[in-house]
Amino acid sequence: MPLNPFARSLANLESVIGPFYLAITVARLVTLELEDRRRGASSGGGATRA
């Protein structure tokens, strides 16, 4: 635990922002994948994935 109040504040901020960043990144990737699958199904293309 940092002793300096400013360093402690930054550590606390990082501990809050880190999980949000991860959740937002995963949600964005899932959204892009679902959008890509929807386009592939609606266009009738033969884009299949293994």
C-alpha positions in Angstrom: 0.0 0.0 0.0 1.5 3.4 -1.0 2.2 5.8 1.8 2.0 8.9 -0.2 -1.7 10.1 -0.4 -1.4 10.9 -4.1 0.1 7.5 -4.9 -2.6 5.9 -2.8 -5.3 7.7 -4.7 -3.8 6.6 -8.0 -3.7 3.0 -6.8 -7.3 3.1 -5.7 -8.3 4.7 -9.1 -6.4 1.9 -10.9 -8.1 -0.8 -8.9 -11.5 0.6 -9.9 -10.8 1.4 -13.5 -9.0 -1.9 -14.3 -12.1 -4.2 -14.0 -14.2 -1.7 -15.9 -11.7 -1.5 -18.7 -11.7 -5.3 -18.9 -15.5 -5.6 -18.9 -15.8 -2.9 -21.6 -13.2 -4.5 -23.8 -14.8 -8.0 -23.5 -18.3 -6.5 -24.1 -17.0 -4.7 -27.2 -15.5 -7.9 -28.6 -18.7 -9.9 -28.0 -20.7 -7.1 -29.7 -18.4 -7.1 -32.7 -18.6 -10.9 -33.0 -22.4 -11.0 -32.8 -22.7 -8.2 -35.3 -20.4 -10.1 -37.7 -22.4 -13.3 -37.3 -25.7 -11.5 -37.9 -24.3 -9.9 -41.1 -23.0 -13.3 -42.3 -26.4 -14.9 -41.7 -28.4 -12.1 -43.4 -26.2 -11.8 -46.4 -26.5 -15.5 -47.3 -22.8 -15.7 -47.7 -21.0 -19.0 -47.1 -18.9 -17.6 -44.3 -18.5 -20.4 -41.9 -16.2 -20.6 -38.9 -14.7 -23.5 -37.2 
